[in-house]
Amino acid sequence: MEKEEKLTWKDVVKNALLELGGQGHLSEINRIVEGHPKTSKNPTWQDTIRRVVRQYKIFEPIPPVRSGIYKLVEEVLTTPEAQSFAKESEINHGIAQGMLVTLGRLYGYETYAPPHDQTIRSFQGKPLRDFVSIKDCTDIFEGPNLSKIREIDSLWFDEDDYGLFPVYAFEIEETTGVKNGLDRILKIPQRFRKLKNFKSFIIAPTEKEKGLFDKYVNQTPFRDFKEEFVFRFYNELESLYNSALTHSEQRQKFGIIEKR
């Protein structure tokens, strides 16, 4: 029982689709999930399942639109490699996003990048979409600020009895974009930003961006929320990324399983 309760909704839906042969209608998924220990803590569990199949990349809808049928697709587990930032600044945005979504996965979070970026940006020769697990965050952030929140460079999510919630938000900025990045993060509803573990980061290359960050977080409207924001340099992200890869490889060779 305890083991079943520790499963995420992603796990529960995945197991239901496996039981259905890899494909099924929402009503069939609900039939299998009904009575699962997680449903006792969530009176709206059917709505949660409807959100889950729309959010995770491994659940793919079957045409026509709104057929209610989903199939389970193989989750691509791309093997990341050591990485440094390039001299050409225009490609560093994709590198930073690739590092962030890879780190999120290594640390056990579900990861997201804007849909457009998933298509046009690449990391280590592969499209960014291969490194994320969340394809859509619409149901999480429904409201007037959704369009801006969806463009945050990277979000890491955890899951509770009611589904996904953001834990970390990252904006990758250079010079003029610092204020815009802060503004997008501030659009995340306060009910999430007030969570104990939530943090948001501005990631940028130079002291110039750090100076702008320090300036803006002391101005309206960011001043009242300045404790929520953290600045980190590209070289700090690079160091964390490469050390995390090394640690992950050593942990796996040793035979230790990281708690998820």
Contacts in CASP RR format, 6 or more apart in sequence:
PFRMAT RR
TARGET T0000
AUTHOR 0000-0000-0000
METHOD contacts of the structure
MODEL  1
MEKEEKLTWKDVVKNALLELGGQGHLSEINRIVEGHPKTSKNPTWQDTIR
RVVRQYKIFEPIPPVRSGIYKLVEEVLTTPEAQSFAKESEINHGIAQGML
VTLGRLYGYETYAPPHDQTIRSFQGKPLRDFVSIKDCTDIFEGPNLSKIR
EIDSLWFDEDDYGLFPVYAFEIEETTGVKNGLDRILKIPQRFRKLKNFKS
FIIAPTEKEKGLFDKYVNQTPFRDFKEEFVFRFYNELESLYNSALTHSEQ
RQKFGIIEKR
1 37 0 8 1.000
4 36 0 8 1.000
4 37 0 8 1.000
4 38 0 8 1.000
5 37 0 8 1.000
5 38 0 8 1.000
7 15 0 8 1.000
7 38 0 8 1.000
8 159 0 8 1.000
9 38 0 8 1.000
9 48 0 8 1.000
9 49 0 8 1.000
9 52 0 8 1.000
9 159 0 8 1.000
9 163 0 8 1.000
10 52 0 8 1.000
10 56 0 8 1.000
10 58 0 8 1.000
10 110 0 8 1.000
10 159 0 8 1.000
12 33 0 8 1.000
12 36 0 8 1.000
12 38 0 8 1.000
12 49 0 8 1.000
13 29 0 8 1.000
13 33 0 8 1.000
13 49 0 8 1.000
13 52 0 8 1.000
13 53 0 8 1.000
13 56 0 8 1.000
13 59 0 8 1.000
14 58 0 8 1.000
14 72 0 8 1.000
16 28 0 8 1.000
16 29 0 8 1.000
16 32 0 8 1.000
16 33 0 8 1.000
17 23 0 8 1.000
17 24 0 8 1.000
17 29 0 8 1.000
17 59 0 8 1.000
17 70 0 8 1.000
17 71 0 8 1.000
17 72 0 8 1.000
18 72 0 8 1.000
19 32 0 8 1.000
20 28 0 8 1.000
20 29 0 8 1.000
20 32 0 8 1.000
22 71 0 8 1.000
22 72 0 8 1.000
23 62 0 8 1.000
23 69 0 8 1.000
23 70 0 8 1.000
23 71 0 8 1.000
23 72 0 8 1.000
24 69 0 8 1.000
24 70 0 8 1.000
24 71 0 8 1.000
25 67 0 8 1.000
25 68 0 8 1.000
25 69 0 8 1.000
26 49 0 8 1.000
26 50 0 8 1.000
26 53 0 8 1.000
26 68 0 8 1.000
26 69 0 8 1.000
26 70 0 8 1.000
29 49 0 8 1.000
29 53 0 8 1.000
29 70 0 8 1.000
30 46 0 8 1.000
30 49 0 8 1.000
33 39 0 8 1.000
33 45 0 8 1.000
33 49 0 8 1.000
38 45 0 8 1.000
38 161 0 8 1.000
39 45 0 8 1.000
41 161 0 8 1.000
42 48 0 8 1.000
42 161 0 8 1.000
42 162 0 8 1.000
44 162 0 8 1.000
48 162 0 8 1.000
48 163 0 8 1.000
51 139 0 8 1.000
51 140 0 8 1.000
51 163 0 8 1.000
51 164 0 8 1.000
52 59 0 8 1.000
52 163 0 8 1.000
53 59 0 8 1.000
53 61 0 8 1.000
53 70 0 8 1.000
54 61 0 8 1.000
54 136 0 8 1.000
54 138 0 8 1.000
54 139 0 8 1.000
55 134 0 8 1.000
55 135 0 8 1.000
55 136 0 8 1.000
55 137 0 8 1.000
55 139 0 8 1.000
55 140 0 8 1.000
55 164 0 8 1.000
56 110 0 8 1.000
56 133 0 8 1.000
56 134 0 8 1.000
56 135 0 8 1.000
57 73 0 8 1.000
57 75 0 8 1.000
57 129 0 8 1.000
57 132 0 8 1.000
57 133 0 8 1.000
57 134 0 8 1.000
57 135 0 8 1.000
58 72 0 8 1.000
58 73 0 8 1.000
58 74 0 8 1.000
58 75 0 8 1.000
58 133 0 8 1.000
59 70 0 8 1.000
59 71 0 8 1.000
59 72 0 8 1.000
59 73 0 8 1.000
60 70 0 8 1.000
60 71 0 8 1.000
60 72 0 8 1.000
60 73 0 8 1.000
61 67 0 8 1.000
61 68 0 8 1.000
61 69 0 8 1.000
61 70 0 8 1.000
62 68 0 8 1.000
62 69 0 8 1.000
62 70 0 8 1.000
62 71 0 8 1.000
75 133 0 8 1.000
76 130 0 8 1.000
78 124 0 8 1.000
78 126 0 8 1.000
78 130 0 8 1.000
78 131 0 8 1.000
80 102 0 8 1.000
80 124 0 8 1.000
80 131 0 8 1.000
80 245 0 8 1.000
81 124 0 8 1.000
81 245 0 8 1.000
82 242 0 8 1.000
82 245 0 8 1.000
83 95 0 8 1.000
83 99 0 8 1.000
83 123 0 8 1.000
83 124 0 8 1.000
83 238 0 8 1.000
83 241 0 8 1.000
83 242 0 8 1.000
84 238 0 8 1.000
85 92 0 8 1.000
85 95 0 8 1.000
85 96 0 8 1.000
85 205 0 8 1.000
85 234 0 8 1.000
85 235 0 8 1.000
85 238 0 8 1.000
86 92 0 8 1.000
86 95 0 8 1.000
89 174 0 8 1.000
89 205 0 8 1.000
92 205 0 8 1.000
92 234 0 8 1.000
93 121 0 8 1.000
93 153 0 8 1.000
93 172 0 8 1.000
93 174 0 8 1.000
94 117 0 8 1.000
94 121 0 8 1.000
94 122 0 8 1.000
94 123 0 8 1.000
94 128 0 8 1.000
94 172 0 8 1.000
95 123 0 8 1.000
96 153 0 8 1.000
96 172 0 8 1.000
96 203 0 8 1.000
96 234 0 8 1.000
96 237 0 8 1.000
97 113 0 8 1.000
97 117 0 8 1.000
97 121 0 8 1.000
97 123 0 8 1.000
97 128 0 8 1.000
97 153 0 8 1.000
97 154 0 8 1.000
97 172 0 8 1.000
98 113 0 8 1.000
98 123 0 8 1.000
98 124 0 8 1.000
98 128 0 8 1.000
98 131 0 8 1.000
99 123 0 8 1.000
99 237 0 8 1.000
99 238 0 8 1.000
99 241 0 8 1.000
100 111 0 8 1.000
100 153 0 8 1.000
100 154 0 8 1.000
100 170 0 8 1.000
100 172 0 8 1.000
100 203 0 8 1.000
100 237 0 8 1.000
101 111 0 8 1.000
101 112 0 8 1.000
101 113 0 8 1.000
101 123 0 8 1.000
101 128 0 8 1.000
101 131 0 8 1.000
101 132 0 8 1.000
101 154 0 8 1.000
102 123 0 8 1.000
102 131 0 8 1.000
102 241 0 8 1.000
103 240 0 8 1.000
103 241 0 8 1.000
103 244 0 8 1.000
104 111 0 8 1.000
104 156 0 8 1.000
105 111 0 8 1.000
105 131 0 8 1.000
105 133 0 8 1.000
106 244 0 8 1.000
106 245 0 8 1.000
106 248 0 8 1.000
107 156 0 8 1.000
107 244 0 8 1.000
108 258 0 8 1.000
108 260 0 8 1.000
109 156 0 8 1.000
109 157 0 8 1.000
109 158 0 8 1.000
109 167 0 8 1.000
109 168 0 8 1.000
110 133 0 8 1.000
110 134 0 8 1.000
110 156 0 8 1.000
110 157 0 8 1.000
110 158 0 8 1.000
110 159 0 8 1.000
110 164 0 8 1.000
111 131 0 8 1.000
111 132 0 8 1.000
111 133 0 8 1.000
111 134 0 8 1.000
111 154 0 8 1.000
111 155 0 8 1.000
111 156 0 8 1.000
111 157 0 8 1.000
112 132 0 8 1.000
112 133 0 8 1.000
112 134 0 8 1.000
112 137 0 8 1.000
112 154 0 8 1.000
112 155 0 8 1.000
112 156 0 8 1.000
112 157 0 8 1.000
113 121 0 8 1.000
113 128 0 8 1.000
113 129 0 8 1.000
113 131 0 8 1.000
113 132 0 8 1.000
113 153 0 8 1.000
113 154 0 8 1.000
114 150 0 8 1.000
114 151 0 8 1.000
114 152 0 8 1.000
114 153 0 8 1.000
115 135 0 8 1.000
115 136 0 8 1.000
115 150 0 8 1.000
117 128 0 8 1.000
117 153 0 8 1.000
118 127 0 8 1.000
118 128 0 8 1.000
118 129 0 8 1.000
118 132 0 8 1.000
118 135 0 8 1.000
119 127 0 8 1.000
119 128 0 8 1.000
119 129 0 8 1.000
121 127 0 8 1.000
121 128 0 8 1.000
122 128 0 8 1.000
123 131 0 8 1.000
129 135 0 8 1.000
134 155 0 8 1.000
134 157 0 8 1.000
134 164 0 8 1.000
137 149 0 8 1.000
137 150 0 8 1.000
137 155 0 8 1.000
137 164 0 8 1.000
138 146 0 8 1.000
138 150 0 8 1.000
140 157 0 8 1.000
140 164 0 8 1.000
140 165 0 8 1.000
140 166 0 8 1.000
141 149 0 8 1.000
141 150 0 8 1.000
141 188 0 8 1.000
141 189 0 8 1.000
145 187 0 8 1.000
145 188 0 8 1.000
145 189 0 8 1.000
148 183 0 8 1.000
148 184 0 8 1.000
148 187 0 8 1.000
149 184 0 8 1.000
149 187 0 8 1.000
149 188 0 8 1.000
151 184 0 8 1.000
152 169 0 8 1.000
152 170 0 8 1.000
152 171 0 8 1.000
152 181 0 8 1.000
152 184 0 8 1.000
152 185 0 8 1.000
152 188 0 8 1.000
153 170 0 8 1.000
153 171 0 8 1.000
153 172 0 8 1.000
153 203 0 8 1.000
154 169 0 8 1.000
154 170 0 8 1.000
154 172 0 8 1.000
155 166 0 8 1.000
155 168 0 8 1.000
155 169 0 8 1.000
155 170 0 8 1.000
156 166 0 8 1.000
156 167 0 8 1.000
156 168 0 8 1.000
156 169 0 8 1.000
157 164 0 8 1.000
157 165 0 8 1.000
157 166 0 8 1.000
157 167 0 8 1.000
158 164 0 8 1.000
158 165 0 8 1.000
158 167 0 8 1.000
158 197 0 8 1.000
159 165 0 8 1.000
165 192 0 8 1.000
165 195 0 8 1.000
166 188 0 8 1.000
166 192 0 8 1.000
166 198 0 8 1.000
167 195 0 8 1.000
167 197 0 8 1.000
167 198 0 8 1.000
167 199 0 8 1.000
168 198 0 8 1.000
168 199 0 8 1.000
168 200 0 8 1.000
168 201 0 8 1.000
169 185 0 8 1.000
169 188 0 8 1.000
169 198 0 8 1.000
169 199 0 8 1.000
169 200 0 8 1.000
169 201 0 8 1.000
170 200 0 8 1.000
170 201 0 8 1.000
170 203 0 8 1.000
171 181 0 8 1.000
171 182 0 8 1.000
171 184 0 8 1.000
171 185 0 8 1.000
171 200 0 8 1.000
171 201 0 8 1.000
171 202 0 8 1.000
171 203 0 8 1.000
172 203 0 8 1.000
172 204 0 8 1.000
173 180 0 8 1.000
173 181 0 8 1.000
173 202 0 8 1.000
173 203 0 8 1.000
173 204 0 8 1.000
173 209 0 8 1.000
174 204 0 8 1.000
174 205 0 8 1.000
174 209 0 8 1.000
175 208 0 8 1.000
175 209 0 8 1.000
175 212 0 8 1.000
178 202 0 8 1.000
178 204 0 8 1.000
178 209 0 8 1.000
178 212 0 8 1.000
178 213 0 8 1.000
178 216 0 8 1.000
179 212 0 8 1.000
179 216 0 8 1.000
181 202 0 8 1.000
182 202 0 8 1.000
182 213 0 8 1.000
182 216 0 8 1.000
182 217 0 8 1.000
182 222 0 8 1.000
182 229 0 8 1.000
185 200 0 8 1.000
185 228 0 8 1.000
185 229 0 8 1.000
186 221 0 8 1.000
186 222 0 8 1.000
186 225 0 8 1.000
188 200 0 8 1.000
192 198 0 8 1.000
193 200 0 8 1.000
193 225 0 8 1.000
193 228 0 8 1.000
198 228 0 8 1.000
199 228 0 8 1.000
199 230 0 8 1.000
200 228 0 8 1.000
200 229 0 8 1.000
200 230 0 8 1.000
201 229 0 8 1.000
201 230 0 8 1.000
201 231 0 8 1.000
201 232 0 8 1.000
202 209 0 8 1.000
202 213 0 8 1.000
202 229 0 8 1.000
202 230 0 8 1.000
202 231 0 8 1.000
202 232 0 8 1.000
203 232 0 8 1.000
203 233 0 8 1.000
203 234 0 8 1.000
203 237 0 8 1.000
204 210 0 8 1.000
204 213 0 8 1.000
204 231 0 8 1.000
204 233 0 8 1.000
204 234 0 8 1.000
205 233 0 8 1.000
205 234 0 8 1.000
206 233 0 8 1.000
209 231 0 8 1.000
210 231 0 8 1.000
210 233 0 8 1.000
213 229 0 8 1.000
213 231 0 8 1.000
214 231 0 8 1.000
216 222 0 8 1.000
217 223 0 8 1.000
217 226 0 8 1.000
217 229 0 8 1.000
218 226 0 8 1.000
222 229 0 8 1.000
248 258 0 8 1.000
251 258 0 8 1.000
END
